[in-house]
């Protein structure tokens, strides 16, 4: 079986491969194709965006495709940045731009009002007409400053209380055991194994 990862984000590819590499399938990425498209995220929900990306890449490549869309939902910002997490600070923004904007917005909030949830929806398009989705979530607290150098995105400001550290202080394997994407990928693994064994 061949599975295309429907993303141009090398950080996501590394995390996904870490949890799927041992399966009897060939994982393809944007580097294996000419003119791999950048699918515009026009959906209003994480699920809509994940499905849109998976179907688009399945149609483009002719193979099954896996896409994820992830968002950070801060309780006292009414769930923002949510579906706009990757572009929270505006077009062309960096991970750091997004983190700094979030820290500014929460600057006057005490710890008890900094609760947040990471959420990932993964869509697998077996072909352009059959799509399945799974979801993973994890609860945490937004820190008052960046802590740690690992990971990507909002990892340096997302404190995970059971581990006593931010996601950016975790090794990849440790993060994948508890993260939103890790939990969703474990469910996606089950779908892939079922599909391989059909």
N, C-alpha and C positions, 0 to 999 in steps of 0.2 A: 504494500500500500504506500502511496505517496501523498503527503500532506503538506500544503503550502501554508506558511505563517503569513497572515494578511496584515503585515506591518512593515514599516521602514525603520522602526525604532530598535536599534541594536541592543538596548538595555532589556527591552521586553523579550526579544529573541533569546537572549542569554538565559533569562529566567524560565522561559517556556521550554527551551531545549534541556535545561537541567532536570526537568521533571518528566520529559517524554523520550529522552535519548535512548533509553534501554528498551523501548518497544520495537517490535519487528516492523518498522516502517521507515521510509526515507523522508526526512524533514527537509523541505525546500524553503528557501527564503528569497527575498527580493534580489539577492546577488546571483541567483540561478536563472534570471530572466532578463531579457532586453526590454526596456520601456515598461518596467513594472509600474503600475499606476499608483498615484497617491489618491486614495479614495476620500472624497470630502465628507466630513461627518455632519450630515444635515439632519440627523435624527434628533428628536426631543428627549430621548431617554438613552441610557447606556445600552439597553437591549436593542433598540432600533439601530444604533450606530454599529454595534457588533454584528448584527445580522446583515446590515448594508455592506459592511466591509467583507464579510465572509462570502456572500453571494457574488459580489463584484469580482473578487479574486478567483473564486471558483470558475466563473464565466471566462475570465481573462486567461487563466492557466489551463483549464480543462481537467484540473485535479480537485480533490476535496481540499477545502481551505478552513483554517482556524483563525478566528479573529477575537480580540478582546477589546472591551472598552471599560475603562476604570475611572472612578471618580472619588474624590474626597468630599464627604458630606459633613459639614460642621454644624452642630445642632443650633447654636445661637446665631448662625448666619442663615437660618432657614434652609439648611441643606446645601448652601453654596460652598464651594464652587461647583460641585456636582458634575453634571455632564460637560461643563466648561472648564474642568480642572486643568487640562493641558494648555489652555489658552486664557487662563484666568487674568493674567497681566497684559493681555492684548496680543495682536498678531505678531508672530516672530519672537515671542518671549522665550526666555530660557527657564530651566528648572529653578534657578536662583531667583529670577524675577518673580515667579509665582510664589515661592516661599516667602520672599520679602513682602509682597503685597499682603499675603495672609497674615504674617506677623504684625504688620502695621494695622490691619483691620481689627486684630484681637489684642492690641497693645494694652488696652485698659481693662481687659477681661481677667478676673481672677481664675485660678486653676479650676475651680468647680464649674466654671462656665466655658471651659475650653474642650469639652468632649466632642469627639468626632468619630466618624466611621469611614473606613475605606471599603469600597464595593467594586467588584469586578463581575462583569457578565461576559462569558465566553460563548461564542456561536461557532458551530461547526456546520459548514455547508458541504454535505456529502456530494451534492451536485447543486445546480441552480434552483432546483425545486424542493429539495429536502434539507431542512435546517433544524438543528437541535440546539438548545441553549442550556447553560448551567450558570450558577451564581455562587460567589463566595464573598463573605464579609468579615471584617475584623474591627473591633472597637478600640479606641485609644484616646489620647489627649494631645492637643497641640501644645508644643513647648513654647517658651518665650524667646528662644533663640535656636539657631541651627546647632545640632549636636551630631557628630559622626561624619565620616567621609565615604562610606559605602553606599550601595543602592543608588536610587535616582528619584527624580520627581520630588514629592513631598516627604520622602523618607527621613531627611534630617530634622523635620519638625513634628514627626508623628511618633509619640512616645507610647510604647506598648507595656502597660503596667505589669502583666505576668512575668515578663522578662526583665523588667527594670531598666529598659534601654530603648532608644529609638530604633526604627528600622535601619537607619544609616549606621548604626553601631553593630549590626548583625552580619555574620557571614551569609553568603547566598543560601547555603543549605539550611541554616537556622531560620532565616526569613521565610523561605519557601514552606517550612513546616507549619507556620502560623499565619502567613499573610493571606489577604483576600485573594490574590492571584493564585497563590499556592493551593488554597482550598478549592477554588474553581477548577484549577488544572487537575486536581485529583479526581474530581467528578468527570472532567473531560476525558481523562485517562480511561475511566470505566466505559464511557461511550465508545472510545476508539477501540478498546479491547473487544467489546461486544461486536463492533462492526467488522473487525479483523476475523473474528471467529464465526461470522455468519456463513 
